[in-house]
Amino acid sequence: MLNKSSQKTSNESVRQQNSGLVLEALRRDGPLAHTDLSASTGLSSATVSAITADLEKLGLIERREVANAGHRGRPRVLFNRRRDAAHVIAVRISSHAVQYSLADYRGTLIDRIEEPRDHGATTSAAFLKGFRETIERLIRRSGLAEDAVMTISISSKGIADRDGAKLLWSPIFGYESLDFESALSGLSHPGVSDSSLSGRGSIRLFNESLLVTHALLLRLEKTRETPLPALATLSLGHSIGLGVALRDRSGLVRVVAPNFGHMLHAADGKLCRCGAYGCVEASAGFYGILRAAFEVPPDTIPAKFVPLGEMEKIASRARQGHRVSEYAFRQAGLALGQSLSRMLSLAEETMPIAITGPGTRFMDLLMRGLTEGLGQSQHVRVHGAPEILIITEEETLVFEGHVDRALTEIDQDLGG
């Protein structure tokens, strides 16, 4: 038999879980009426009434009356998340730019600053100093109240520390790590303070491909009749990234971003930006294709950044029948296909593979090799080729992934 303390804890846990269900429903589909919330969450009418009353008192949701069609009967009451209840800053660090976005509690973008990347000799210390200054500038010009920003969510290609906000390896800074938590400590401008970030809020760092996979899974499941058991997203560009979402038997989804681009692929002597030889990226990244197209020795030090215009020139030559350029793209596709086939064999799932990033504009040149590489796998021969989706909205998906994960965390903190 439960004692009073245990029963109270159990009741609080149930109430927190129910609050989370209501806030999630409003985030996904709001504004919603009382009956819609009950249907969406599976909670009873009485429970929804109690939860919405609590959330209104906490200032997390608001109600609005809407006249019924024909102006008969009582107005409908619609609940929605209050925009100003909390804010999130989402930062995307890419090869060519750093994008700082400010979103409200409904996930709406309200301000953005984008700064070009300096591909010169910028040190990690100089980068972090500029990073902090831009965060402060974004908050200062927003005019937000103190503690309004609950989470700063950061993403980059590379390897992120699971236990903190430290980038352990990145394409630009290599093994010179970036500690964002330390860099953002002691922020004093209104909107972000030590108390807001270390107490009520947080600083988070993600591999970019994880966020893309998270957001795309949410999108796809709105258009499909049954939940997807698994999904992979492959990002093509200066770097090669992979995100994988797997659903367990209970329906819970786990999203991971393995270090796919730097998985050893072939003992062919191709030097990768990570310092190893034979990585997937050394063949399929933009610098790998550039190196092959110009018949540069495979152990040549890779370029840190290849302008998209340069890739377009190589693609144009390939489409006009230039054999070496054509071969460079085909070999890149082959490396991708063979590596994806190994991933499918390990996952034991035939899952849709969504291809994103600037490299999607060259899919006509990559697809032959990619299909050939996938077809060499026993898994594909037995279970069939995976569905290939071409997604051109990588930047938007990164933002959506940032915001959805951050708001989910904030809901748990505030709704509890």
C-alpha positions in Angstrom: 0.0 0.0 0.0 1.3 3.4 -1.0 2.0 5.9 1.9 0.9 9.5 1.6 4.3 10.7 0.4 4.6 8.1 -2.3 1.0 8.7 -3.4 1.6 12.4 -3.7 4.7 11.8 -5.8 2.8 9.5 -8.0 0.0 12.0 -8.5 2.5 14.7 -9.3 4.1 12.5 -11.9 0.8 11.8 -13.5 -0.2 15.5 -13.5 3.2 16.4 -15.0 2.8 13.8 -17.7 -0.8 15.0 -18.5 0.4 18.6 -18.7 3.1 17.5 -21.1 0.5 15.8 -23.3 -1.6 18.9 -23.5 1.3 21.2 -24.2 2.6 18.9 -26.9 -0.8 18.7 -28.6 -1.0 22.5 -28.6 2.5 22.7 -30.0 1.8 20.2 -32.8 -1.7 21.2 -33.7 -2.9 24.3 -31.7 -5.0 26.2 -31.3 -7.4 23.5 -30.1 -10.8 23.4 -28.4 -11.4 21.4 -25.2 -12.9 18.5 -27.0 -10.1 18.4 -29.6 -7.5 18.3 -26.7 -9.4 15.4 -25.1 -9.4 13.5 -28.4 -5.8 14.3 -29.2 -4.4 13.4 -25.8 -6.7 10.6 -24.8 -7.4 12.4 -21.5 -10.9 12.7 -20.0 -12.8 15.9 -20.3 -12.5 16.5 -16.6 -8.7 16.0 -16.7 -8.3 18.3 -19.6 -10.3 21.0 -17.8 -8.1 20.7 -14.7 -4.9 20.7 -16.7 -5.8 23.7 -18.9 -6.8 25.6 -15.7 -3.4 24.9 -14.1 -1.5 25.8 -17.3 -3.5 29.1 -17.6 -2.5 30.0 -14.0 1.1 29.3 -14.8 0.9 31.6 -17.8 1.8 28.9 -20.3 -1.5 28.8 -22.3 -4.2 31.3 -23.1 -7.8 31.0 -24.3 -9.6 32.8 -27.1 -13.3 32.8 -27.9 -14.3 32.2 -31.5 -17.9 32.8 -32.8 -19.6 29.6 -34.1 -20.5 29.4 -37.8 -24.0 31.0 -38.2 -23.4 33.0 -35.0 -25.6 30.6 -33.0 -24.9 29.1 -29.5 -22.0 29.8 -27.3 -18.6 30.9 -28.9 -16.0 28.1 -29.1 -13.1 28.4 -26.7 -9.7 27.7 -28.2 -6.6 27.1 -26.2 -3.1 28.0 -27.4 0.4 28.3 -26.1 1.3 31.9 -24.9 3.9 33.2 -27.2 5.8 35.1 -24.5 5.9 32.3 -21.9 9.4 31.3 -23.0 11.9 31.8 -25.8 14.5 29.7 -27.5 17.7 30.7 -29.4 18.6 28.2 -32.1 22.1 28.4 -33.7 23.2 26.6 -36.8 26.9 26.5 -37.5 27.4 25.5 -41.2 30.3 25.5 -43.6 29.5 28.9 -45.0 27.6 30.8 -42.3 26.4 30.9 -38.7 22.7 31.5 -38.3 21.2 32.7 -35.0 17.4 32.4 -34.7 15.1 33.5 -31.9 11.7 31.7 -31.5 8.8 32.1 -29.1 6.9 29.5 -27.1 4.8 28.6 -30.1 7.9 27.9 -32.2 7.5 31.0 -34.3 10.6 32.6 -35.7 10.7 36.2 -34.5 14.3 37.4 -35.3 17.3 36.1 -37.1 21.0 37.1 -37.6 23.1 35.4 -40.2 26.9 35.9 -40.4 29.2 34.5 -43.0 31.9 32.1 -41.9 35.5 33.3 -42.0 37.5 30.6 -43.7 40.8 32.2 -42.9 42.9 31.5 -39.8 40.1 32.1 -37.2 40.9 30.4 -33.9 38.3 28.7 -31.8 38.8 31.4 -29.1 38.1 34.1 -31.6 35.1 32.3 -33.0 33.6 31.7 -29.5 34.1 35.4 -28.6 32.2 36.5 -31.7 29.6 33.8 -31.1 28.9 35.1 -27.6 28.7 38.7 -28.8 26.1 37.9 -31.5 24.0 36.0 -29.0 24.1 39.1 -26.8 23.2 41.3 -29.7 20.2 39.1 -30.7 18.8 39.2 -27.2 19.5 42.9 -26.7 17.7 44.0 -29.8 14.7 41.7 -29.1 13.9 43.7 -25.9 13.0 40.6 -24.0 12.5 40.5 -20.3 15.1 38.9 -18.0 15.0 35.1 -18.0 12.8 35.1 -21.2 15.3 32.9 -23.1 15.1 29.4 -21.6 17.3 27.4 -23.9 20.2 28.1 -26.3 20.3 25.2 -28.8 23.4 24.9 -31.0 24.1 22.5 -33.9 27.1 21.8 -36.1 28.5 19.0 -38.2 31.1 17.0 -36.2 31.3 15.2 -32.9 29.4 16.6 -29.9 30.1 15.7 -26.3 27.0 13.8 -25.0 27.4 15.1 -21.5 27.9 18.8 -22.2 27.9 21.6 -24.8 31.4 20.9 -26.2 32.2 20.3 -29.9 35.0 17.7 -29.8 35.7 17.7 -33.5 34.4 19.8 -36.4 35.3 20.2 -40.1 36.5 23.8 -39.6 38.4 23.6 -36.3 39.4 20.0 -36.4 40.4 18.6 -33.0 40.5 22.1 -31.5 37.4 21.7 -29.3 34.8 24.4 -28.7 33.2 24.6 -25.2 30.0 26.6 -25.7 28.9 26.3 -22.1 32.0 28.0 -20.8 31.9 30.6 -23.6 28.3 31.6 -22.7 28.7 31.6 -18.9 28.0 34.9 -17.1 25.9 36.5 -19.8 24.6 39.7 -18.3 22.3 41.3 -20.8 18.6 41.2 -20.3 17.1 38.0 -21.6 19.9 35.6 -20.6 21.5 35.4 -17.2 23.4 32.8 -15.2 20.2 32.0 -13.3 18.2 31.4 -16.5 20.7 29.2 -18.2 22.1 27.2 -15.3 18.8 27.1 -13.3 15.6 27.1 -15.3 17.1 26.8 -18.8 20.0 25.1 -20.6 22.6 25.2 -23.3 22.4 22.2 -25.7 24.7 21.1 -28.5 23.6 18.7 -31.3 25.0 17.1 -34.4 23.0 18.8 -37.2 21.9 15.5 -38.8 20.2 14.4 -35.6 18.0 17.5 -35.7 17.2 17.1 -39.4 16.1 13.5 -38.8 14.0 14.5 -35.7 12.1 17.2 -37.6 11.6 15.2 -40.8 10.2 12.3 -38.9 7.6 14.6 -37.4 6.7 16.0 -40.8 6.5 12.6 -42.6 4.3 11.1 -39.9 1.7 13.8 -40.4 1.2 12.6 -44.0 1.4 8.8 -43.5 -1.3 6.6 -42.1 1.0 4.5 -39.9 4.0 5.5 -37.9 7.4 5.0 -39.6 9.4 2.2 -37.9 12.7 3.9 -38.9 14.1 6.7 -40.9 17.6 7.8 -42.1 18.7 11.2 -43.4 21.8 11.6 -45.4 23.3 15.1 -45.7 25.5 15.8 -48.7 27.8 18.8 -49.0 31.2 19.8 -47.7 30.6 17.3 -45.0 28.7 14.0 -45.0 26.2 13.5 -42.2 23.8 10.8 -41.2 20.9 10.7 -38.8 18.9 7.6 -37.9 15.6 7.3 -36.1 14.5 3.9 -34.8 11.2 3.1 -33.1 11.2 0.4 -30.4 8.3 -2.0 -29.7 6.7 0.4 -27.2 6.5 3.1 -29.9 9.3 5.3 -28.4 11.7 6.8 -31.0 15.4 7.2 -30.5 17.3 9.5 -32.9 21.1 9.2 -33.2 23.7 10.7 -35.5 26.6 8.3 -35.9 29.9 9.6 -37.3 29.0 8.3 -40.7 31.1 10.7 -42.8 34.3 9.5 -41.1 33.5 5.8 -41.1 36.4 4.0 -42.9 35.1 3.1 -46.3 38.1 1.9 -48.5 41.8 1.5 -48.3 42.3 3.7 -51.3 44.7 6.3 -49.8 42.2 9.2 -50.0 43.0 11.7 -47.2 40.1 13.0 -45.2 39.8 16.2 -43.3 39.8 14.2 -40.0 43.4 13.1 -40.8 42.5 9.5 -41.6 42.6 7.8 -45.0 39.7 6.2 -46.8 36.7 7.8 -45.0 33.3 8.1 -46.7 33.7 11.9 -46.8 37.1 11.7 -48.5 35.3 10.2 -51.5 31.8 11.7 -51.3 32.3 15.2 -49.7 32.6 18.2 -52.0 36.4 18.3 -51.6 36.6 14.6 -52.4 34.6 15.1 -55.7 36.7 18.2 -56.5 40.0 16.3 -56.0 38.8 13.4 -58.2 37.5 15.6 -60.9 40.8 17.4 -61.3 42.8 14.2 -60.9 44.7 15.5 -57.9 46.7 12.9 -55.9 44.3 11.4 -53.3 46.6 12.2 -50.4 46.5 15.9 -51.2 45.4 17.9 -48.1 41.7 18.6 -48.5 40.3 22.0 -49.0 38.4 23.4 -45.9 35.7 24.9 -48.0 34.6 24.3 -51.7 32.3 27.1 -53.0 29.1 25.8 -54.4 29.8 27.6 -57.7 32.9 25.4 -58.1 30.9 22.3 -57.7 28.3 23.5 -60.2 31.1 23.9 -62.8 32.3 20.3 -62.2 28.7 19.1 -62.5 28.2 21.0 -65.7 31.2 19.4 -67.3 30.0 16.0 -66.1 26.6 16.6 -67.7 28.3 17.5 -70.9 30.1 14.2 -71.0 33.4 15.0 -69.4 34.4 11.5 -68.3 36.7 12.4 -65.4 34.1 14.7 -63.8 31.4 12.1 -64.5 33.5 9.5 -62.8 34.1 11.6 -59.8 30.4 11.9 -59.1 29.8 8.2 -59.8 32.5 7.2 -57.4 31.1 9.5 -54.7 27.7 7.9 -55.2 29.2 4.4 -55.0 30.9 5.2 -51.7 27.6 6.5 -50.3 25.6 3.5 -51.5 28.0 1.0 -50.2 28.2 2.7 -46.8 24.5 3.1 -46.5 24.1 -0.6 -47.3 26.3 -1.4 -44.3 24.2 0.9 -42.1 21.0 -0.9 -43.3 22.5 -4.3 -42.5 23.4 -3.2 -38.9 20.0 -1.6 -38.3 18.2 -4.6 -39.7 15.6 -2.3 -41.0 14.7 -1.3 -44.6 13.9 2.4 -43.9 13.3 5.4 -46.1 16.5 7.4 -46.8 16.0 11.1 -47.1 18.8 12.9 -48.8 19.3 16.6 -47.9 21.9 19.3 -48.2 23.4 21.3 -51.1 24.6 18.1 -52.7 21.0 17.2 -53.6 21.4 19.4 -56.7 23.8 16.8 -58.1 21.6 13.7 -57.5 21.3 13.0 -61.2 25.1 12.5 -61.2 25.3 10.6 -57.9 22.3 8.3 -58.2 23.8 5.7 -60.6 26.7 5.0 -58.2 24.5 5.2 -55.1 22.0 2.7 -56.5 24.9 0.4 -57.6 26.4 0.6 -54.1 23.1 -0.2 -52.3 22.5 -3.1 -54.7 25.7 -4.8 -53.7 24.3 -5.4 -50.2 22.7 -8.8 -49.3 20.3 -6.9 -47.1 19.0 -4.9 -50.1 18.9 -8.0 -52.3 16.7 -9.8 -49.7 14.5 -6.9 -48.4 14.5 -4.6 -51.5 15.9 -1.2 -52.1 15.0 1.6 -49.6 12.7 4.4 -50.6 14.8 7.5 -51.5 13.4 10.9 -50.7 15.1 14.1 -51.9 14.5 16.9 -49.4 15.7 20.4 -50.2 14.8 22.2 -47.0 17.7 21.2 -44.7 18.0 24.6 -43.2 14.4 24.8 -42.2 14.5 21.3 -40.8 17.5 22.1 -38.6 15.5 25.1 -37.2 12.4 22.9 -36.6 14.4 20.2 -34.9 16.1 22.8 -32.6 12.8 24.3 -31.6 10.8 21.1 -31.1 13.5 19.6 -28.9 14.0 22.7 -26.9 10.3 23.4 -26.4 9.7 19.8 -25.3 12.4 20.2 -22.6 10.9 23.5 -21.6 7.4 22.0 -21.3 8.7 19.4 -19.0 10.4 22.0 -16.8 7.6 24.6 -16.7 4.6 22.2 -16.9 5.9 20.2 -13.9 
